[in-house]
Amino acid sequence: MKQLKVALPDDLRVRLDAASEKSGRSVAEEIRLRVERTLELDSMDGPTREFFKGLVLMPAEIQRETGTVWHKHAGAWAAFRQAILSRLKRLQPQGATAFGARPHQSQPGDDPEEIGIWAESHLWENPNFTTSPLRKAMEQTHREIADRYQGKRKGDKS
C-alpha cells in the first residue's frame, strides 16, 4: 500500500476523528472506506447516482419540515416514504414489466414486486448478498432446474 499525504481542513479532520471513533476504525481505514464508497457511486449509471444523491438529502429535509426523524415518528416515516416514491416516479421508465431472459436469475417467477420484496429481504439480512456464495449457489440451482425442465419439455412428445 502506498501512503498519501493529504491536508485536511480542521473541521473535516474533527468530523473524520468522530466518525472513526464511532465506527471503531482507524482514521486511515475510515478515509479508505469513504473514498471507496464515493468511487462506487461514481461508477453507477446517471439515474441511479442521481436517485441516491436525492435519497441522501431526504431524511434531513423531512426532519427539518416535520421536526422529527423519519424512523421515530409515523408521520415523518410516511413523508419520507412518499418522498422516495415521488423520486422513483420521476425516474420510472415506460413500457412492459416483463424481463425476458435473466442471466443471474435465482428464483422462479417474473413478478417485479415479488422480485423486489425478495431482493430487499436478502439484502436486509446480508448487505453483501449480491456477491455471496449463497447467491451464486441459488443462481446455479435455478439454472440446473430450468435446464432440466427445458430438457423435459423438448423430449415431451405430447
N, C-alpha and C positions, 0 to 999 in steps of 0.2 A: 504494500500500500504506500502511496506517496502522500507526503504531508503537504498541506497548503496553508499558507499564512494569509489570513483574511482579517481585515479591520472591520469592526462592527461598531455601530453607534451604541452608546452606553445603555439606552433604553431597550434596544434589541438584545443586548447581552443579558440584561436583567430578566427579560422575558424567557430567553433560552435557558438561563440558570433555573428559573422557576419550573419550566416545562421538564427539564432534565430531572430535577428533584422529584417532581410529581410522578414521572414515568419510571424512575429508578434506573435510567440510562445515564451514561456519561454525556457531557455536552457534545463531544465529538460524535457519539452514536446518535444523539438527538438530531444533530445537524445532518448527518448522512441520511437518516430515515426521512427527514423532511424534504431534503433535496430529491431523494428517490421518488417520494410521493408527487412532487410537482412535476418531475420529468414524466411520471406515469400519466398525469393529467395532460401534459403536452402531447403525449403520443395518442390520445383519444381523438376521435373524429370531432369536427367542429360542433355539431349539435349536442353531442354528449358532453363535451367540455363546457359549453355554454349552460347546459342544464345543471351541471354540478356547480358552476360558479354561482348561479342563481340560488340553488339549493343551500349553499353555504351561507348566503346572506339572509335567507328567510327567517331562521329562528330569532335572530336579533331584531329584525323588523317586527315580527309577531310579538315578541316580548315588549318592545317599545310601545306598540299600539295597544296591547291588552293589559300590560302591567304585570305579566306573569310568564313563566317559561312554558313552552308548549307541552312538555311532558309532565307537568304538575297541575294542570287545570284543563278540564274537559273542553271548555270553550276555546282556550288557546290551542289545544290539540286540534279541534275542528277547524280553526282558522288556518293552522299550519297545513293540515291535510288538504284543505281547499286550495291553498297557495300552490302546493305541489301538483295537484290535479290540474289547476289552471295553467301551470307552466307546461305540463305534459300535453295538454290540449293544444297549446300553441305549436308544439313540435309534432303533432300527430300526422303521420303520412296517410294519404288516401289510398284506397284500393282494398283488395281482398285480404283476409287474415289467414288464409291457408298458406302453409310453409313449403310444401313440396318436400324434396329430399333434404334431410337434416344430417350431415355427416357426423355430428357429435351427439346425436340423439341417444338418450339413456333411458327414456321412459316411453311407454306406448302413448298414443293419443296426440292430438294436434290442437286441442283447445288452448288458446292463448292465456286465458285466465288460470286454468289448471297448471300450465307450464310456469306462469308467474308465481303462483302460490307455492309450487314445488321448489322453484329456484330460491325464493325468499326463505323458505323453511330450511333448506340445506345450508344456505349462506349464514343464516342466523346461528345455526348450530356450529358451523365451521367456516369462518371467513375465508379460509384457503381451500374451500371445497372444489373450486373450479380446476385447480391443478393437483388435487389429491389423488392418491392411489384408488380410493373408493370410487371417485368419479370415473376414472379410467376403466375400472373393473365393470362399473354399471354400463358404460358405453359398449364395452366388449361383449357383455352378456346380451345386451339388446341386439347388437349386430348378429350374434350367433342365433338367437331366437328368430330374428327376421329372416336370416338366410335359410334356416330350417323350414320356416313357414313358406318362403318363396319356393324352395325346393319341392315341398309337398304340393304346392299349387301347380307347379309346372308338370309334375308327374301325375296329377289328378286328371283322370280321363272323363270325369262327369261334367 
